[in-house]
Amino acid sequence: LIALAAGGATWFASGHILRLGGARRELVEGVVALVAAVVLLFAGHYVLARLDARRRVEALKRRFQVASPARRRLLLIGLALLAVYREAFEVVLFLRAILLDAHASAAAVGLGALAGVFGCVVVVALLGGVGRRLNPGPLLTASGSLLCVLAFILAGKGVRALQEAGTLGIAPLAVPRVEWLGVFPTVQSVGAQLFVLLAFAGIIALSLVRRATHAGVEPSS
């Protein structure tokens, strides 16, 4: 509950900060989009590196087993606070980036957010019944792929906004212009998107290496 309240405060505070940008709208838009892309890269790491996540959970379980009841309650409160506020911060960041880029009414973005919340409720209800029998691998892979696409788009649009603000130079490149994918014919924007793709490829490769290493060690242990 504290994290949700902090997320609401972050939403209103971010709106005030963005209004201070005034004439530097393109600069603010570019910075917000690039920060959102970086956050998506971190989120993609935790989604795609599932084996590493399981190890973290096991480590937390061991800490809980040796902790006193009072310390255990504090750890639970702290974990819940960090988990929920991180998600709230990401929601604020992504919705602000959409509002800055789409130049649409807040009502349209709000309706999209409500549709997303409804979709999450439906998914949770379905997983509650079949969750223990469901293989989470394909679902996590699809989620990681979606994060990759979003980071790809935001990276291209963020660099483009910085170019329009005069912060970055423009070096033309012979590629098609696809605005809805954030693809613009400049070396800088395409380079940023290639970096995102390489980063996700590295995350997937690291996950596969860790899985292979874990599979090779587990039988002997």
ZAMI-591363 format. One line per field, with one value per residue (C-alpha): y, z, x; residue in three letters. Coordinates in Angstrom, 3 decimals. Each point is the difference from the previous one (the first is absolute). Layout:
ZAMI-591363
py = [Y:...]
pz = [Z:...]
px = [X:...]
residu = [ala:...]
This chain:
ZAMI-591363
py = [0.000:2.374:-0.829:0.671:3.376:0.783:-0.990:2.446:2.727:-0.798:0.426:3.491:1.024:-1.172:2.054:3.095:-0.670:-0.513:3.260:1.765:-1.141:2.399:0.821:-2.908:-2.533:-2.004:-0.263:-1.174:-2.443:-1.482:-0.401:-1.639:-2.401:-1.050:-0.500:-2.143:-2.069:-0.571:-1.060:-2.432:-1.517:-0.660:-1.386:-2.227:-1.362:-1.100:-1.508:-1.871:-1.082:-2.251:-2.351:2.915:1.126:-3.439:0.126:3.386:-1.389:-2.940:2.369:2.080:-3.127:-0.920:3.507:-0.220:-3.355:1.331:3.402:0.771:0.579:3.769:0.192:-2.264:2.435:2.905:-1.919:-0.782:3.632:1.170:-2.509:0.889:3.712:-0.357:-2.365:2.075:3.400:-1.229:-1.008:3.285:1.968:-1.915:0.669:3.731:0.080:-1.858:1.906:3.320:-1.107:-0.941:3.322:1.926:-1.972:-0.573:3.619:-1.485:0.787:-1.322:-1.665:-2.232:-1.090:-0.511:-2.268:-2.029:-0.325:-1.138:-2.575:-1.255:-0.267:-1.951:-2.315:-0.616:-0.864:-2.504:-1.589:-0.274:-1.623:-2.535:-0.773:-0.477:-3.059:-1.501:1.666:-3.116:-2.014:2.743:0.083:3.589:-0.149:1.089:2.729:1.432:-0.232:1.908:2.629:0.374:0.369:2.733:1.834:-0.217:1.508:2.833:0.807:-0.063:2.522:2.298:0.051:1.153:2.606:1.262:0.602:1.655:2.387:0.930:0.707:2.250:1.810:0.605:-2.051:-2.724:0.308:-1.544:-2.358:-1.248:-3.737:-1.795:-1.914:0.216:2.367:-1.931:2.399:-2.423:-2.235:2.964:-0.628:3.227:0.270:1.227:-1.736:1.086:-1.362:-3.255:-0.425:0.364:-2.607:-2.402:0.419:-0.975:-3.109:-0.994:0.547:-2.312:-2.559:0.120:-0.470:-3.052:-1.462:0.487:-1.678:-3.002:-0.328:0.116:-2.561:-2.349:0.420:-0.615:-3.079:-1.389:0.567:-1.055:-3.789:-0.259:2.028]
pz = [0.000:0.760:-3.380:-1.827:1.739:-0.940:-3.598:-0.078:1.421:-2.656:-2.735:1.130:0.713:-3.449:-1.620:1.819:-1.019:-3.647:-0.050:1.128:-3.255:-1.957:-3.285:0.367:-0.561:-2.555:2.409:2.845:-2.326:-1.148:3.510:1.303:-2.964:0.374:3.761:-0.667:-2.513:2.569:2.625:-2.522:-0.511:3.744:0.096:-2.962:1.853:2.949:-2.259:-2.367:2.558:1.789:1.479:1.674:1.409:1.509:1.668:1.484:1.404:1.543:1.590:1.447:1.404:1.803:1.479:1.233:1.656:2.181:0.749:3.172:-0.288:0.383:-2.621:-2.274:0.082:-0.819:-2.912:-1.379:0.294:-1.691:-2.852:-0.606:0.065:-2.532:-2.282:-0.160:-0.248:-2.771:-1.991:0.834:-1.111:-3.283:-0.608:0.638:-2.260:-2.901:0.122:0.093:-2.999:-1.877:0.838:-1.192:-3.221:-1.048:0.349:0.870:2.739:3.480:-0.186:-2.886:1.854:3.170:-1.840:-1.325:3.526:1.343:-2.782:1.013:3.657:-1.020:-2.123:2.973:2.223:-2.582:-0.342:3.793:0.287:-2.712:1.429:3.436:-1.342:-2.289:1.269:1.621:-3.178:-2.360:-1.433:0.665:-2.570:-3.097:1.965:1.305:-3.445:-1.526:2.749:-0.559:-3.751:0.614:2.275:-2.756:-2.575:2.339:0.862:-3.726:-0.786:2.935:-0.765:-3.572:0.962:2.908:-2.195:-2.628:2.613:1.142:-3.618:-0.392:3.165:-1.532:2.670:-2.403:-3.522:-3.032:-2.326:-2.796:-0.625:-2.907:1.882:-0.229:2.391:2.167:2.683:1.882:0.548:0.857:-3.065:-1.452:-2.785:2.176:1.250:3.598:0.325:-1.817:2.035:3.251:-1.153:-1.026:3.479:1.518:-2.197:0.858:3.716:-0.105:-2.017:2.698:2.732:-1.779:-0.618:3.654:1.095:-2.262:1.241:3.635:-0.698:-1.691:2.850:2.595:-1.883:-0.094:3.722:1.383:-0.589:1.814:2.950]
px = [0.000:2.866:1.551:-3.283:-0.317:3.619:-0.775:-2.940:2.234:2.621:-2.626:-0.992:3.605:1.134:-2.761:1.213:3.609:-0.967:-1.943:3.155:1.596:-2.204:1.693:2.448:-2.783:2.003:2.937:-2.253:-1.765:3.306:1.391:-3.195:-0.150:3.643:-0.341:-3.075:1.990:2.774:-2.559:-1.485:3.448:0.278:-3.537:0.796:3.020:-2.145:-2.676:2.307:2.616:-2.483:2.605:1.769:-3.352:-0.594:3.419:-0.860:-3.248:1.820:2.528:-2.838:-1.651:3.210:0.234:-3.589:0.620:2.825:-1.599:-1.906:-3.795:0.396:2.747:-2.027:-2.912:2.317:1.495:-3.447:-1.086:3.188:-0.297:-3.648:0.825:2.819:-1.920:-3.180:1.691:2.291:-3.059:-1.740:3.058:0.116:-3.707:0.501:3.055:-1.624:-3.296:1.858:2.063:-3.189:-1.655:3.041:0.363:-3.604:-1.157:-3.388:-2.485:0.590:-3.425:1.105:3.128:-2.064:-2.453:2.919:1.422:-3.393:-0.237:3.446:-1.068:-3.104:2.141:2.325:-2.984:-1.237:3.451:0.409:-3.439:0.854:3.432:-1.528:-1.804:2.623:3.171:1.463:-0.534:1.173:3.497:1.142:2.798:-1.996:-1.777:3.276:1.586:-2.937:0.241:3.735:-0.544:-2.585:2.447:2.615:-2.373:-1.008:3.618:0.855:-2.756:0.757:3.729:-0.609:-2.585:2.085:3.032:-2.210:-1.422:3.505:0.924:-3.038:1.062:3.429:1.790:1.178:1.320:-1.691:1.889:-2.306:-0.272:-1.639:-2.697:-3.809:-1.799:-2.508:-1.213:-2.259:3.063:2.210:2.193:1.410:2.630:2.870:3.124:-0.657:-3.554:0.714:3.180:-1.944:-2.506:2.766:1.489:-3.360:-0.202:3.574:-0.689:-3.025:1.963:2.696:-2.633:-1.423:3.470:0.964:-3.220:0.656:3.586:-1.126:-2.711:2.469:2.486:-2.699:-1.234:3.545:0.616:-3.378:0.228:3.334:-1.313]
residu = [leu:ile:ala:leu:ala:ala:gly:gly:ala:thr:trp:phe:ala:ser:gly:his:ile:leu:arg:leu:gly:gly:ala:arg:arg:glu:leu:val:glu:gly:val:val:ala:leu:val:ala:ala:val:val:leu:leu:phe:ala:gly:his:tyr:val:leu:ala:arg:leu:asp:ala:arg:arg:arg:val:glu:ala:leu:lys:arg:arg:phe:gln:val:ala:ser:pro:ala:arg:arg:arg:leu:leu:leu:ile:gly:leu:ala:leu:leu:ala:val:tyr:arg:glu:ala:phe:glu:val:val:leu:phe:leu:arg:ala:ile:leu:leu:asp:ala:his:ala:ser:ala:ala:ala:val:gly:leu:gly:ala:leu:ala:gly:val:phe:gly:cys:val:val:val:val:ala:leu:leu:gly:gly:val:gly:arg:arg:leu:asn:pro:gly:pro:leu:leu:thr:ala:ser:gly:ser:leu:leu:cys:val:leu:ala:phe:ile:leu:ala:gly:lys:gly:val:arg:ala:leu:gln:glu:ala:gly:thr:leu:gly:ile:ala:pro:leu:ala:val:pro:arg:val:glu:trp:leu:gly:val:phe:pro:thr:val:gln:ser:val:gly:ala:gln:leu:phe:val:leu:leu:ala:phe:ala:gly:ile:ile:ala:leu:ser:leu:val:arg:arg:ala:thr:his:ala:gly:val:glu:pro:ser:ser]
